[in-house]
Amino acid sequence: MDTSELAQSFIARTLPKAQWTHEAHLRVGLWHALRHPEHETLALLRERISLYNAAVGGENTATAGYHESITRFYVTLFYAYLATADAGRSPRELETGLIERYGDRELPLRYYHRETLFSSAARLGWVEPDLAPLPRGAALPQGAALPQK
């Protein structure tokens, strides 16, 4: 399935749960990043991942489902990657490069202690990395702050 089909299936919540892999998350995230500004990508992924989880029988709670800090971590990396990528590369080439660079499922644990990343606070809201800073220049704009609940 090409990335556009994958993204559309995810958005429509028809993507089989078994196909919602780590690589699929990255591909769908980059698809959004290529079409929207950073704050919109974060807002769209926040909403769409939560809706998708519910559609496939999952729950979005303090211990399961949507994870704000992981989503925001990767959105930040998408834009840091795009800022340094060759503008002449095709979307497929960009996707391949992103997965090569950021495809390791353990990547967030280079930036966060496990206890921090998998805390309820990090799942429900943005928690800054506590091992290493995000790539320079990759901070989300002020407009992307989480809404107060």
N, C-alpha and C positions, 0 to 999 in steps of 0.2 A: 504494500500500500504506500503510495507516495505521501509526502508530508501534508500536502493540501487536503487530501482525502482523510488522512489521519486526524488532522485538526478539525475538519468538518464533522467527522464521526464523533469525536470527543465533544465538540460543542453541542451537537444534537443529542448527546448522551446515548448513542447507539453503539459505541465502541465496546466490544466485549471486554470485560474486566481483565481477562488474562492477557490482553494486548496492551493494557495500561502499565507498561514497564518503565523502568528508569529512563531508558533511551527514548521511549515515547514521550515521557514528560519533557525531556530536553528538546526533542524535535518540535513538539507543540509549543513549548515556551519560546523557542527561537522563531517559529512561525509568527507568533504574536509580536515579538520584538521587531521583526522586519516590517510590521504593518502599523504599529502604534508607538507613541512616545512611552517612555519608561513608566510614568505614573499610571497611564492607561493600561499598559500591559499588566502591571501588578494588580490593578483593580479587576481587570477581566479575568486573570488567572485565579485570583482569590475567589471570585464568584463562581467561575466555571468549574474549578476543581471541587469546590464544596457541593455544587449541584450534581456533578458527575458522581461523586462519592455516594450521595444519597440515592441516585438513580440505580446504582449497582448494588444497593443494599448495605452500604457502609453508613457510618455515623460520623459526624464532625463534633468531637467532644474534646475535653482537656487531655484525653489519653489516646485518641484515635482520629483518623481522617485527616482533614486539611491541617497543614503545619505552616503557620505564618512565617516563622524565621527561615525555614528551609526554602519556601517559595521566594521570599524576598532575597535571600542569599543568591539563589540562582538567577533571578531577574537581574540583580546587580551584576552578576558575572556575564550574563548575555550581553549587556550593554558595554561592559568593559571589553569584552571580546570583539564586538562589532566596531568599537572605536579604534581598534588596532588592526582589524582585518583589512585585507586588500579589497578596496571598493569594487574591483573588477571581477571578483569571484561570484559565481552563480549561487543561488540559494542552496542548491545541493552541495556545492563545495564548502559553503559556509557551515552547513549542517555537519558535514563530515569533519571539518576542522574543529568545530565546537565539541563534538563527541570525543574526538581524539584528545583534546585539551582538558575537558571537564567531565568526561564520561565516567570517571571512577566514582562509584556509589559512596565511597568513604571520604570523598573530597571535603564535605563540610566538617569532618572530624579533624582536618588539618587546621581549621579555624576556631573550632569550638571544643571544649571538653565535652565528653559524652553526656555527663550529668546535666550540663547546661543546655545542650542541644535538645535533649529528650525530656526536658522539664515541661510541665504544663504551661509555665510562663512563656517559654519559647514557642510552644505549639499555638498558643492563643494570641500572642503578640510578638512584635519584633524585639529580639534580644541581640545586642551587639556581640560579635565574635569575641571570645575571651582568650584565645590562644594567639591569633594573628589577625591583623587588620585586613579588611577586604582590599582588593587591588586599588591602588591610588587612582583617584578620580572617578571611582565607581560608586560613590554614595548617591542614594536616591535624592531627588530634589525635595525641597520643603513641602511642596504640594502633595507628596506621596505619603505623608504621615498617616498613620492609622487613625481611623475615626475613633473618637472616644465612645466607650460603651457604658 
